[in-house]
Structure formats: C-alpha cells, structure tokens
Amino acid sequence: MKTSVEKLDEVSVRLTVEVEPERVKRAFDHAARELAKQVNLPGFRPGKAPRRILEQRLGEGAIAQAAMENSISDYYVEALREQELNPVAQPELDVDHFDEADGCAFTATVEVRPEFEAPDHTGITVSFPDWEVAESAIDEHLESLRDRFAEVDEVDRAAESGDLVTVDLEVEVDGQVIEDARVSDALYEIGSGGVTPKLDDLLVGVVAGADVEFEDTLPEGFPEHGGSEATLRVHVTDVRAKTLPELDDDFATTASAFDTIDELRADVRRSMERRRVLEAQQHLRSQVLEAYLARAEVTLPPAMVEGEVEERLHQLEHQAEQFRMDVEQLLELQGTDRESFEEQAREQASGAVRARIVLDQLSNQLEVRIEPSDIELEIIRHAQQNQMKPEEIAQIIQEQGSLPALVGDIMRRRAIDTIVEAATIEGEPSEEVLRGLEIVPAEDEDDASESGLIMPGQESAADGGSGDDEPRIIVPGQ
C-alpha cells in the first residue's frame, strides 16, 4: 500500500491511497465466498457455488461492490495509522478505481486535529476570589435561623407584612378556573411574593374572614399559564403573627448543638467561609484555565464544534421530554427561543472544543501518564456523582466503549492541575486557614474528590466536553 497526505488547511487533509492488485484480488475472492453463502443456486450447496457462476447470476458489479464495501474501510484505517493522522469526522471518499487488474486508488478528505505547540503554562497570575464573610451575612443567616424557630400565634388584628395568613386561593384565566392552581387552607407569608407582588400589597390590612379579588399577570414560572392575565380570588381564614426568639444562649441550645450564641455564631462563620473558599477554589481553576487558553492560537475543526452543538441540542430535547413538553415550550419557559439557544450553544461548543484540544495537546507534551488506579478513582468519582455502585459505572463504560473518554477526562484534569500549580495566586488563604476550615490543600487532595473542570463557555464539563472523536460516558437516566 502506498499513501500520501496533502494538507488542505489547518484542520483538513487529503489522504491518497493506492492498494496493490494482489490485495484487491483477495478482497474480490472473499466477497465472492460471502455472497455464495447468501445465494441459493440449483446444484450447489450454500457457499460452494464457483465464482464464475455467481458472476453469471449476480453480475461482476455485485461482487466488485461487495468487495469494495468490505475492504475500503480497512484500507482507510491502515492508511490513517501509517500517516499518523487523527481524524475527527467521517471522511469524504472519492474512489478512482477498484478492480483486480489495477488494484485500488482512492482519496479521503477528512478533518483532523490541528497540529500546534501548546503554549507555556507557567507565569500565569490571578487573584484568589474574595472569600471572607461579612458580619451582615452572618446576621442574615442567624435571622433566617430565628425565623425557622419562630412561634406562630393567631391574632385578632389586621394583617401586616411578615404575618402569616391562612387562605383559600382560586385562579381564573380566560373565564376558566385553573383547578391545578386551586388551594385550600394554605399558610401564606405576606411579603414573600409567592403568588404575585400585588397580592402581598392587598393582604396588608385585611382581617380574618376577608375576601380579596383582583386581576394581575401571572409569573412567567406559573405552570402552563405563565405571563397570562388572570383573576385571583382569595379568602382569608385567619391572621397569624410570628414571634422570633431572642438571639441568646437559650436559642443556641435550642437551634444547635452549641451551648452559647457566640459558639453558634463562630460555627456559622466557619461554615460560610468554608463554602465560599471551596467555591472560590473551583472558580479559580476556571480563571487560570481561561488565562491559559487565551495564550493559545488554534483552529477548531468544524466537525468537532458541530458535534458538540448537536449534543447540546440532544440534551435540550431530552430535557423537554422529561418535562412532557416540546422544545419550544421549554425554551419559552426559560425566557429564550431556538435561535438564541442555538447561538449560545455554538459559542459554548466552540469554547469546550477549544479547551479540549489545547488541554489534550498540553497533556501530551507533559507526557501525562495514567495508571490503572487513576481509572479506578475516576470510576468511583462518577459513581458518587450519580449515586451508583462503581461496578455499575464500570459496566456502563465497558458496554459503551467509553474508556478513552474516561482516560481523556483524567488527562485533561491533570493538565489543569499542572497549570494551576504553576500559577501565582494572589490573596490565597494560608494553609493554616485551609486546615482550620477542614479544606485539604490542593497538593494533598485525592483525585477522587475532584469536582471536575469548568470549561469556559460551559456551565460544567467534568467530562471535558463531547465530540465525534471520542465516546462519552452516558449514565442511564441522565
């Protein structure tokens, strides 16, 4: 076999392949044997009819077509290996000839991953996101806790903002009462905005036994009738006032495992700071990655971007099916339309593909090595995320043939780890602070506890995105 490659642009090549007549003749003979098994000819047992008889019965073209269909893909794959090409889409084949006398000659035009040097991953400087908790935030949390432990008593007075009222509610749209929206003896907090803001205003000053009727626009999130003009009728059964407990040591023992309000306040601060530091660490990885990707100049294969867009559209359709509505209804509920969604999906897909290509190249240049234990830990991570057993995830991976995707996840995350470790982080909490918040420093962190990478242009991409060049791990029910 002779092969040659012509580079058409940064992500496209034309592969020329010539196969010697001897190999093509073997392909014809094999095709004839296989066809003989499928054709019943008088006087011959299945599979034993001579080739010349088959040609008389089926025509020479049938054998040639079968031989080409059965063999040309093998020639193509062999040529890819010989030229060390990494295709990301199906090729466009142009067969010049395929016969026993002259052999086979064809060209394959195909998109490939771009060849480039990953940029230097050192010298990146970013600021650690603000993680300190203001006193007002702690006060707000404690007020919320007080509200949960408030005593509620019926009162004989007009309702005020913050009071609770027991109501019966009826909603009418276009002259029809919406049965699914009807509620009885429901406890409603005035000022919560749980129905419409206008209702909160009208309930201030009402007394037990009052009836309120008004017209208003239903919230966009209202089931099936969001944004519709409606008539709402409310009957107030009673008015109840909340009495909040004092923020003292007695409250601390009631609301928590602590003996004093100072201990409770300190624990609230610590919990809030821990959450903010963990969120900041994840956001920091995204910042460092964005800074690194900004250094890379790379052409994206259109097929990879289109594959990512199609995956996002498929996910949207699956989500719509789960909610038992069509795609347009779901998009309207989300405040967008198909054109806007596709535009955003294409932008996100380009970001995901760009990140995957650059990180894959960096991991290759860094010669990242993956051990069996790394794969085991990754399987455990997927199992924890999906609340499944590790052996179930392993079975899914085996059935889908998605081990390459799993390995790609690990390698890309390792590449990001390397970039983050090399970056200068300004304002980062000290190791003492991290240990006080029970946050293990990054260098001691177990791979199994990783929360996954966040790609620019993606909400989350623990799998590093998806594309036609490698299978995804798809967990049933997702």
Residue pairs with C-beta under 8 A, 6 or more apart in sequence:
1 17
1 18
1 19
1 20
1 23
1 75
1 78
1 79
1 82
2 17
2 18
3 15
3 16
3 17
3 18
3 79
3 82
3 83
4 15
4 16
5 13
5 14
5 15
5 16
5 83
5 85
6 13
6 14
6 16
7 13
8 14
8 109
9 299
10 114
10 115
10 299
11 88
11 111
11 112
11 113
11 114
11 299
11 300
11 301
11 302
12 109
12 110
12 111
12 112
13 85
13 109
13 110
13 112
14 107
14 108
14 109
15 76
15 79
15 80
15 83
15 85
15 91
15 107
15 108
15 109
15 110
16 105
16 106
16 107
17 75
17 76
17 79
17 104
17 105
17 106
17 107
17 108
18 103
18 104
18 105
19 75
19 103
19 104
19 105
20 103
21 100
21 101
21 102
21 103
23 71
23 103
23 104
24 67
24 71
24 98
24 99
24 100
24 103
24 104
25 100
27 67
27 68
27 70
27 71
28 63
28 64
28 67
28 100
29 51
30 67
30 70
30 71
31 63
31 64
31 66
31 67
31 70
32 51
32 54
32 63
33 47
34 66
34 70
35 54
35 58
35 62
35 63
35 66
36 44
36 46
36 47
36 48
36 49
36 51
36 54
37 46
37 47
39 49
39 54
39 57
39 58
40 46
41 49
41 53
41 54
41 57
44 50
44 53
49 57
51 63
54 62
54 63
55 63
64 98
64 99
67 98
68 95
68 98
68 104
71 104
72 93
72 95
72 98
72 104
72 106
75 104
75 106
76 91
76 93
76 108
79 108
80 87
85 110
85 112
86 112
86 113
86 469
87 110
87 111
87 112
87 469
88 111
88 112
88 113
88 301
88 303
88 304
88 467
88 468
88 469
89 110
89 111
89 301
89 303
89 304
89 307
89 468
89 469
90 110
91 108
91 109
91 110
92 108
92 109
92 110
93 106
93 107
93 108
94 106
94 107
94 108
94 109
95 104
95 105
95 106
96 105
96 106
96 107
97 103
97 104
97 105
98 104
98 105
98 106
111 301
111 302
111 303
111 304
112 301
113 301
113 357
113 360
113 469
114 298
114 299
114 300
114 301
114 357
116 296
116 297
116 298
116 361
117 361
117 365
118 296
118 358
118 361
118 362
118 364
118 365
119 292
119 295
119 296
119 358
120 295
121 292
121 362
121 418
121 419
121 422
122 422
123 422
123 424
124 288
124 291
124 292
124 419
124 422
124 423
124 424
125 423
125 424
125 425
125 426
126 284
126 287
126 288
126 291
126 423
126 424
126 425
126 426
127 425
127 426
127 427
128 280
128 284
128 425
128 426
128 427
128 428
128 429
129 279
129 280
129 283
129 284
129 287
130 276
130 280
131 273
131 276
131 277
131 280
131 429
132 273
132 276
133 269
133 272
133 273
133 276
137 272
138 265
138 268
138 269
138 272
141 268
141 272
142 247
142 264
142 265
142 268
145 255
146 244
146 245
146 247
146 251
147 242
147 244
148 255
149 244
149 245
149 251
149 254
149 255
150 242
150 243
150 244
150 245
151 242
151 243
151 245
152 164
152 240
152 241
152 242
152 243
153 240
153 241
153 243
154 238
154 239
154 240
155 163
155 239
155 240
155 241
156 208
156 239
157 207
157 239
158 205
158 206
158 207
158 239
159 165
159 190
159 203
159 204
159 205
159 206
159 207
159 236
159 239
160 190
160 204
160 241
161 190
161 191
161 200
161 204
162 189
162 190
162 191
162 242
163 189
163 190
163 239
163 240
163 241
163 242
164 187
164 188
164 189
164 190
164 239
164 240
164 241
164 242
165 187
165 188
165 190
165 203
165 206
165 236
165 237
165 238
165 239
165 240
166 185
166 186
166 187
166 188
166 236
166 237
166 238
166 240
167 183
167 186
167 188
167 234
167 235
167 236
167 237
168 183
168 184
168 185
168 186
168 234
168 235
168 237
169 181
169 182
169 183
169 186
169 195
169 232
169 233
169 234
170 177
170 181
170 182
170 232
170 233
170 234
171 177
171 178
171 181
171 182
171 218
171 225
171 230
171 231
171 232
172 178
172 230
172 231
172 232
172 233
173 218
173 225
173 228
173 229
173 230
173 231
174 228
178 225
178 230
180 223
180 224
181 222
181 223
181 225
185 237
187 240
188 194
188 195
188 203
190 200
190 203
190 204
191 200
192 200
193 200
195 232
196 216
196 217
196 218
196 219
196 232
198 214
198 216
199 212
199 214
199 216
199 232
199 234
202 212
202 214
202 234
203 212
203 234
203 236
206 212
206 236
206 239
207 236
207 239
208 236
208 237
208 238
208 239
209 236
209 237
210 235
210 236
211 233
211 234
211 235
211 236
212 233
212 234
212 235
212 236
213 231
213 232
213 233
213 234
214 231
214 232
215 229
215 230
215 231
215 232
216 229
216 230
216 232
217 227
217 228
217 229
217 230
218 225
218 226
218 227
218 228
218 229
218 230
219 226
220 226
220 227
220 333
220 335
221 333
222 228
226 333
245 251
245 254
247 261
248 261
249 259
249 260
249 261
251 261
251 264
252 258
252 259
252 260
252 261
252 263
252 264
253 259
255 264
256 264
256 267
258 264
258 267
270 436
270 437
273 437
274 437
274 438
274 439
277 429
277 433
277 434
277 437
277 439
278 439
281 439
281 442
282 451
282 454
283 454
284 420
284 425
285 416
285 420
285 453
285 454
286 454
286 456
288 416
288 419
288 420
288 423
289 355
289 416
289 419
289 453
289 454
289 455
289 456
290 456
291 423
292 358
292 419
293 354
293 355
293 358
293 456
296 354
296 358
298 354
298 357
298 358
300 350
300 353
300 354
300 357
301 353
303 468
304 353
304 357
304 467
304 468
304 469
305 346
305 349
305 350
305 353
306 349
307 466
307 467
307 468
308 348
308 349
308 350
308 352
308 353
308 465
308 466
308 467
309 342
309 345
309 346
309 349
311 466
311 472
312 345
312 348
312 349
313 342
313 345
316 327
316 330
316 331
316 341
317 327
319 330
320 326
320 327
320 329
320 330
323 330
325 333
327 338
328 337
328 338
331 337
331 338
331 341
336 344
347 457
348 457
348 458
349 457
349 465
350 457
351 455
351 456
351 457
351 458
352 455
352 457
352 458
352 461
352 464
352 465
353 465
353 467
354 456
355 412
355 455
355 456
355 461
355 464
355 465
356 408
356 412
356 455
356 464
356 465
356 467
359 411
359 412
359 415
359 416
359 464
360 408
360 411
360 412
360 415
362 415
362 418
362 419
363 411
363 412
363 414
363 415
366 414
366 415
366 418
368 411
368 414
368 415
370 407
370 410
370 411
374 410
374 447
375 403
375 406
375 407
375 410
376 390
377 446
377 447
377 448
378 406
378 409
378 410
378 447
378 448
379 390
379 393
379 394
379 397
379 406
380 390
380 448
381 447
381 448
381 449
381 450
382 388
382 393
382 473
382 475
383 389
383 390
383 392
383 393
384 448
385 462
386 393
386 475
386 478
388 475
393 473
393 475
396 402
396 473
396 474
396 475
396 476
397 403
397 406
397 473
400 471
400 472
400 473
400 474
401 471
402 471
402 472
402 473
402 474
404 470
404 471
405 463
405 466
405 470
405 471
405 472
405 473
406 473
408 464
408 470
409 462
409 463
409 464
410 447
412 453
412 464
413 447
413 450
413 452
413 453
413 464
416 453
417 442
420 442
421 442
421 443
429 437
431 441
434 440
434 441
435 441
440 446
440 449
451 462
452 460
452 461
452 462
452 463
453 461
453 462
453 464
454 460
454 461
455 461
455 464
455 465
458 465
463 472
463 473
466 472
